[in-house]
Amino acid sequence: MVTTTTPTHRANTPVRGRRSPLASVALHLTLIVASVIAVFPVLWVLLTSLKPAEFAITTDFFKETTLENYTNLLRDTPFLTWFGNSLLVAALTTVVGVFISATTGYAVSRFRFPGKRGLMWTLLITQMFPVAVLIVPIYNIMSSMGLLNQPVGLVITYLTIAVPFCAWMMKGFFDTIPREIDESGYVDGLTPFGTFWRLILPLAKPGIAVTAFYSFITAWGEVAYASAFMVGDENLTLAGGLQKFVNQYGAQWGPMAAASVLIAVPAALVFLFAQRHLVTGMSAGAVKG
């Protein structure tokens, strides 16, 4: 009779992939600390927006909580005008930026043409110049074209920032879509643009979502160009308007905090609509970019 015995040492062998209790505690503490660090500034601004002016720079967050900063901001300042100007510029930048980036990325991904490599290098090199270097020549160009203090001027400027990066990303995303889909479109009698619009673009939703999100955030949160190119309360965007709350004698922290909270709402909404595509689109665009 043969008997089998289970080695006792296996019971003491840790399962591969299972963390020890100490490592698990350290991981959770690290995540908690990181979350607190990330949320703390946002929470501070939100609570500051709910405090009266005399408590604006104190830690008395829940003393005399009020919505006065919001009511004064909307009633006594041109905030809604600035908000509308920013929304217009950001929306135009997003729509035009997505179209140009998608068509450029598709053309570079699918077709061969003279100057293709030079075009891609140009798109890449433009990302290396800081705003401080570009703001003066772009200002002169916009001035010569009569586009200063015009939303169109800001839109064109923001497209020079968003399109090069997004075109590279969309090119990498289109590279992951099989060319057989294009060929099936040609067999069915579609033109190259018809194939792009009806067959390829619906498959590119993750990349489109990332492109739209990046274009919107670029236009919505930009400060330097908006402050230099736009003057007058009726033409300012939010970036220039917020500077009205700061002068050489001090800052109106309550209205500024309230404005910051309201400014964050559209960006948060855009992120919520695009979030399910963001990870897929960014990872796909990085595969063969």
N, C-alpha and C positions, 0 to 999 in steps of 0.2 A: 504494500500500500504506500502510495507516494503522497506526501502532504506538502502543501505549499504554504509559505508564510510570507506575509507582507513586511518588507523591511521597515523597521521602526524609525529609521532616519528620515523617511519621507514625511512623516507627520510634523517634523521640525523644520522642514525645508519651506521657505517662504514662496508663495505663489508668484510666478513671474508677472510683472505688471501691477501688482498690488502695492500701494504705498504703505509705509509704516505709519503708525498713529502720530508720531512726531512730525514726519514729513507732511501729513495731511493737515495737522494743526498749523504748521508754518505756512503752507500754501493758502489756507483760508485766512490767516492773519494778514498775509501779503495782499490778498484780494480785497479784504476789508479796508486796509490802509489806502490802497490805490483808489478804491471807490470813494472814500472820504475826501482824498486829495482832489479827485476829479469833480465831485459834487459841491465841495465847499465854496469855491468862488461864485458859482451860479446861485447857490442858496443865499450867500451874503448879499449879492446884488438884489435878489428878489425881496429879501427882508428889508434891505435899505430902502427899496422903493415904497415900502409900506410904513415908513417912519416919518414923523414930522421933521421939519428942517432943523430944529434945535437938537435933535437926537441923531442926525444923519451920520455923524462920524463917531458915534458911541457904539457900545455893544449892547445897549438897551433895545433889543430887537422887538420885544413884545410889549413895549411901553407906549401907550397911546397909538395903537395901530390905526392907520387911516388910509383912505384912497385919494387923499387930497393931491398927491403928486400926479396921479393919473388924470384926475379931472382938470387940474391946472394945465397939464401938458396938452391935453386935447382941446381945451377951451381957450387958453391964453397964448398959445404959440402956433406957428405954422406947421406943426408936426405932421398933420394929415397931408399937407401939400408935399412935404419932404418924403413922406411914406409913399405917396402916389408916384412921385418922380422916380424913386428908387425901384418901385415895383414895375414901372414901365420899362426902365432901362434893363433891369434884370430879366424881365420876360422876353424882351426883344433879343437880348444877348443869348438867352437860352435857346430860343427857337432858331435863330440864324446860326448860332454856334453848333447846334446839333445837326442841322442840315449840311453845313459846310464840312464839318468833321466827318460825318458819315459818308458823304459823297467822295471826299478826298481819300479817306481810309479805304473805301471800296475800290476806287480807281487804282490806287497804289498796290492794293492786294491782288487785283485780278488782271490788270493790263500792263503791258510793256510799252514804254514810250520814252523818247529822248529826254534826258534830264531827270529821270525818275530818282536816281540815287542822289543827285544834287538837291532835289526838292525835299527829300527826307532829311538830308543833312541840314538843310536850311531850317526846317521845322524844329530840329533838335537844337541847333545852335541858338536860335532865338530865345530858348528857355534859359540861357546862361547869362543874359544881361539883366542886371538889377534895375529896379524902378528908377533909382537916382540917376542912372546913366541915360535912360530912355525918356524921362519926363520932359526934358527941355526940347529935344528934337521933335517929339510927338506934339508938344505944345505949339511949336513953330509951324508944323504941318497943318494942324487943326486951325490955327490962326489964319494961315494963308488961304485955307479953304472956306473960311467963315463958319466953322463948326464949333468954335468955342461958345460956351454957355448954351449948348444945344444937346439934347439927349442923344441925338444921332452920333455926335462926336464921342460921347462916352461909350456908346455901344461899339463903335468901330475900335476904340482903344481897348476895350475889354475883350473883343474878339481876337486881337493880336496876342492876348495872354492865354485865352482858353483854347483856341483852335489848334495851335501846334501840338500841345500835349494830348488833346482829345483825338486828333487825327492819327497820331502814333498809336494810341490805345485802340481806336477803332480798326486800324489796319491789322493789329495783332489779333483782334477778335474775329475779323472777317477771314483771316488765315485759317481759323479753326473750323469754318463752315465748308463742307465738301464742295469742290468745284462741279461735281456731278449735278448739283441743284441748278447751277447756272446753265449747264449744258441742256438740262431738261427744259428750261425756259426757252432757250434758243430753238429747240426742236418744236416747241409749241407755238413758235412764231413771235415771241416777245423780243422787243429791242433790249439792248444792254441796260438802259434805264428802267424799262418795264420789268426786267428780271430783278434788278436791284430793289425796286419799289414794291413789287408784289410778292416776291419769293424770299429774297435775302433779308430785307429789313424786318419782317415779322419775326425772323429767327434771331435778330440782333437786339432784342429788347433789353437784356442785361447790360450790354454795352451802351445802348441809347440811354438807359437810366443813369449810368455813371457819368456819361457825357453831359446830360441835362443837369445833374446835381452839381458837377464841377463848374459848369458854365454859370449856373445860378449863383452859387456861393462866391465865385470870382467877382461877379458884378454887384452882389448884394453887400458884401463886406469890405469892398475896396475903399481906401481912404485917400491915398496920395493923389491919384488922378482926379477924383471927384472934387477934392478941395482946391486943386489948381485950376481946373477947367470951368468950374461953375461958380457964379456969384449971384447975389440977390436972393432974398428969401423965397421968391416964387420959383426959382430955378434950382435951388439946392437939393441935393439928395440927403439921405439920412447921415451919411458920413460927414458932410459939411455942416448939416444942421446941428448935430450934437456938439460941435465946437462952439456954438452960441452959448452953451451953458458953462463955458470956462472962459475966464478973463484974467487979467493981470492981478486982480484983487482977490480972487477966490473961485470956487466952483459950486454950482448948484447941484449937489450930489443927489438929492431926492428926485428932481425931474430927470436927471441924466440916468439914474438907475431905472426909473419907470420907462424911459424911452428904450433902454437896453433890453428890458424884458419884452416890450412890444416888438422890437426889432427881431428878437430871436424866434418869434412865433412863426413867421413865414418859412424861415430856414428849417425849423423843426418839422413843419408840415411837409415840405418838399422831401426831407429826409425820410419821414414816415412812409410816404408814397413810394419812394425809390429803394428803401432799405432791403427788400427781399431780393432785389437784383444787384445790389452793390457788390457783395462779395463775389458772386458768380462773374459779373462783368469785369471787375478789376483783375481777378485771377486769370480769366480767359484772355484778357487783353495783354497780360504780361507773359503769356506762353511763348508767342512767336513775335513779339514786338520788335 
